[in-house]
Amino acid sequence: MEMEWVDSKKCEEEIYEKILTTEISVDSVKKIVQALQMKKYIVSATFADSPQSETFGHFLERFWDFDRSPYFAEKKIVGQSAHRRYADIMLKRARAYWIPSHGKIPLGEITLFDIKKKLLSLATTAQKVGTAKKDGLGNQIFVKRKLRAETVNQIVRCATLALKWAYHNKLTKNDCFSGIIWCHVVPEKRVVPTMSEVEQIFSKKWNDESIRLAHLISICTGMRIGEVQALQLGDIGSDRIFVRHNWTRRDGLKSPKNGCQREIIVDQKLLSLIKKQAEKNPFGPRPSNFLFWGQTKEKPSSYSKWNRELHGIVKNLNIKDGEKITFHCWRHFFSTTMADSVDLRKLQLATGHKSIAMLEHYAAHQSEQTLMELAQTSSKIFAPILGIC
């Protein structure tokens, strides 16, 4: 038995010595690695000059760079939405949380264990987080605090989404995205003002009537802030609004969320206010000009101005959680208020939520009838608010 042990050890030393001193072809190396994997001595191996040898940091920089990313290029080719702002956010997360700790590791050597370990660290340890404040030299001030569960999940997805694409494109052999237990997210309670509170807000004198109108459109239609920003003069019909675009700072004019254009028949009083706003456009009556114009005709008014104006109105009113009321609250207000009087499928037609397959069929065959029903209901429900205007 002793002799067998000595021979085995001698054999291992000879193999080790030959690997170090002998020129081995790539094919032979692959066979050796395959044998070691079959014996379960190793999980994976990264070969020099292979796609897997690219560092994880370099890969993440390339993957989340909107203009260089093969992932976003593919999405655009197949007609899926691709947003520059989303790419920018993910790239910042990669630079802040992944590249400093894992950036120099070859892509092919990142494992599921690395991802899970990072998730647990992010979930349990205070992290360095940038604030909006700056020091005397103008440098951003950072603080250490625990991250919210949703933030942790998004940071981890910054890596797993990229690794999933790499796995399916043969850039890594490791599945680093399956079987992850995500942090439990408790949704923040949405602030939805009551009808009387909304009436209070719109009975006050606003500094900018065009901003007041932008808020009013969202209240009566459920349109997203980017959709209201993106409204062009050519989107205003004789009895309806055509929701054809969404506006984002980084991407400019895009298709509405979910890629679906829609129509909303609006109350004639609201339509009259919209047409008066259109007549004031300093850049003229061209259909492509924005209803809520900015400093140039290429960009609409800034939504930050819209929220500042709203906060200035609300802070002087005795409304619970008034400081949490933003432009986006009107979409929830519209949905909540209308839900008591309109079938959910019909309401989704107005708001642009298309999460059920049946809705696609329903909208295609009963759209005009449904639009009229929605218009009659919304005119009745929001009459007290429009009556103030």
N, C-alpha and C positions, 0 to 999 in steps of 0.2 A: 504493500500500500504506500509505503514511504517513497519507493522508487517511482511509482506512477505519479506521485505529486511532483517529484523533482523533474520528471520528463515533461509534465504538463507546464510547469513553470518555465523550463528551458525553451519549450516550444513557443510560449507567449513572448519570451524575450527575443527569440529569433524573428518572430513576426514583427515585433516592434522595431527591431534593428533594420530589417529589410525595408519597412515602410519609410524609415528615415533616410536610408542610403540608396534606395533604388528609385529610378525614374518610372513612375506608374502612369499609364494612360488614363484619360478621363473615363473611358468605358470601364476600366478595371476598378477605378475608385468608386464608381457608381455601384458596381457589383459588391464591393466590400461594404459600402454603406447599406445596401439593400440587405446583405446578410446580417449585419449588426441590427438592423431594424427588425428582421424576422426573428432574431434571437432576443428582441426586446431590450437590447443594451442601450439603444438610443431611440429617441422619438422621431427626430428629423435632423437633417444636416443641410447647410448652406454652402453651395459651391462658389468658388471665386469666379468673378466675371459673369455670374448668372443674374437674372432679374431679382432673385431672392436675396442677393448680396447688397442691393441698394439699402442704405440705412433707412430706418423707420422715419427718422426726422426728415430726410430728403423726400421720401415718398409722401409724407403728410403735407409738406410744403407744396408739392406738385399736385397732389390730389385736391386740396382745398383752394388752390389758386384758380379762380374762376376762369381766367383766360387761358390757362395751360392745362386745366384738368381734363383727363380723358373721360372721367365720369360725367361731368357736365356737358362735354361735347356729345356724348352718347345720348343723354337726355334730350338735348336740343334736336338731334337728328330724328329721334322717334316721336317728337312732338310733345314730350313731357315738359312741365314747367321747370325752369331753372332760374334761381334768384341769386343775384350777386350779393345782396345783403346777407343771405343765409350763409353763403360761402365765406364771406368776410368774418362772420361771427365764429364759424367753425375753425377757421384758420387762426384766429386769436386764441381760441381754446387750445388748439394743438400746440401753439407756441408757448402758452402759459403753463400747461399741465402735462403734456406728453413729451415734447421735444427735450426739455431740460433733463428728464429722468430716463427716457427710453430712446432718445434721438439717435444715438450712436450704435444701437443694436441693429444688426441686419434684419431686414423685413422678414426673411424666412425663419428667423429665430424667435420672433415674438410668438408667445403661446397664450392659450386661454388662461393659464395660471397667472401670467403677467397682467392680463386684463382684470381678472377677479381681484387680484391683490391690490391693484390700483383703485378699483371701485371701493373696496373696503377702507383703504387709506383716505380717500376723498370723503367718504361718508362718516368717518369717525374722528378725523383730525382737522384742526383749524387750518385754513388755507390763507395764503396771501392774496388779498383781493384789492383791486384798485378802486378808488373813490372818485367822486367828481371834484374833490377839493385839491388845491395845489399849495405848495409851500412858498416861502418868500422868493425862491429862485424860479418859480414857475413850474416846478416838477410835480408830477402827480403823487398824491399821498396814498400810501397803501396801508391797509389794516389786516389783522389776522382774525378770522372768524369762521365758524362752521358754515358750510354751504347748504343751501336748501336741497331737498331730495331731488326735485326736478332738475336743478342745476347739475348735480352729480350725475344723473342719468344722461343729460345732454353732453357732458364732458366725455363720458365713456362712449357714447354713441359717435362722438367725433372720431374715435379710434375704430370702433367695431364696424361702422358703415364703410370706412375706407378699407379695412381688412377683409370684409366680406366681398367687396369688389375685387380686391387683389386675389382672394381665394378662387373666385369664379373665373378669373382671367389668368390662372396658372402662375401668379407671381409669388404665391406661398402655398405650401401644402398643409398648413395648419388652420383648422377651423377654430377661429378665436372669437366667434360670435354666438355660438349655440350654447344653451344651457345656463345663461347668465341670470342670476336672481337680481332683479332691479330694485332700487330703493322704492319704498311705498310712498306715493305722492298723495297728499291730502289737498284737494283743490281748494283754493281760496274762495270764500263766499263772495259771489258777485253782488255788487251794489246795483240794485235796480230801483230807481226813484219811483215814488207813487205818482199817480196822475195829478194830485193836488200840488205836490212838490215841483213837478214839471211846469205846471201852470204858474207857480210862484217865480220860477226861473225865467220864463218867457214874458212875464208881465213887467219885468224890470227893464230899464233903459240900457241897451247895449251900446258900447262905444262904436262898434262897427256892425252895421245892419247886414252886411254881406256874410259876416261870420255867423250871425244869428240865423240867417237863412240856411247856411250849410248845416248847422245843427238841426234845424227844423226839417230839412229834407231827410236826414237820417232817422229822425223820430217817426216820420210818417211813411217811410219806405223800408226801414231796416237796412239801408245800404251801409257798407263798410266805409271807413274814413277815406281809404285810398280810392274807393269807387266814386265818392263824392268829389274828391280832389280831381279825379280824372275826367269828370263830366266836361264835354265839349259842346259848343253851341249846336253842332249837328246831332247831338244826342237828345235834344229837346223836341218832342213831337207835339202834335196838336192836342193830345190828351194824355200823353205818357212820356216816361223817361226810358231811354234805351241804355241799359248798363252794358257797355261794350269794353270798358277798360278798367284797369286798376293802376294806381300810381304809387311808385316807391322811389325814395331818394336815390338809391344806387342803380336801379334798373330803368327808371323812367316809366313810360307807358307800357303796360303788359296786359295780357288777357286777365279777366276777372279770376278770382280764386276758383279752383276746380276747372278752369278753362271754359266755363259756360257763360255765354252772353244771355241776357234776359230782358224782359220788358216789364215796366211797372206803370199801370194807369194811376194817375195822381189826381187829387182834388183840384178843381178849377181855381180855387183861391190860391193854393200853393203854386199851381202852374203860372198864375198871373204874376206872383212875386218872382218866380224864376225868370220869366220873360223880361220883367223890368230890370233884373240883374243883368241879363244878357245884353240889353240895350245900352248899358253903361260901359261895356267893354271898350277900353281905350285903344285896343289893337284892331278894332273893326269887327264886322259881322261874319268873318270867315268861319265855316263849319268846324274847322280844326282848332279854333281858338278856345281857350278854357273858359268855362262859365265863371270860375273863381280864379282869376288871373293872378300871376305873381309879378315880380319886378320886370320880367321879360316874358314874351309871349310863348317861349319854349317851356316854361315851368309854371305850374299852378301855385296858388297861395300855400304857405307853409302850414301844416297841421299843428305845429307847436303854437302858432299864434291862435289857432282855434281853441286849443285847450287852455291857454293862458286867459283868454277872454272869458271862457266858461268859469274858470276858477275864481276870477275876479268878481263875477256875479254871485256865485254860490257862497263865497266866504262871508258875505253880508246877510245870508239867510240862515234861519234856524233849522237846518236840515241835518238829520243824523247821518254821519259818515259822509258829509258833503264834500270833504277834501278828497274822497276816493272817486267822485263822479268825474268821468272823462267822456270824451266823444264816443268811445266804444260802448259806453253804457246804454246809449240810445238804441243800439242794435238789440241788446238784451231787453230793453224796455218795450220795443216794438214787438219782439217775439213773444214776450210774456203777456203783454196786453192783448195781442191778437189771438193767442192760443185758446183763449176762452170762447172765442166766437167763430174760429175757422178751423177746418180740418187740417191736421198736421201736414199732410201731403201738399195741400194747397198753399199752406204757409211757407213750406220749403221752396215752392216755386217762386215766391216773392223774395225770400232772403238769399237764395242761391245755394242753400245747403242741399246737396244731392248725394246723400249717403246710402240710399236704398234704390235697388234696381227698378222697383215698381214705379218709382217717381218718374224715371225717364220715359216710360211708356205713357204714364198719366199726363205728363206735361206735353207730350207730343200730340195727344189727341184731344185734350180739353183745355188748351192754354187760354184761348180768348175768353171762353166762358168763365174760367177760373179767375182770370185777370179782372174781369168786370165785377165778380163777386168780391174779390179782395179789395178793389177800389171802393165799392159801396160800403163795405165793413169798415175800412180804415177811415173813410170820410166821416162816418158816424162816430167812431171811437175818438178820433183826434180833433173833432169839431171844437171842443173847448179850447184847445191850444191854438188852432187856426183862427178862432174867433178873437183871440188877443191881438193877432197881427194886423 
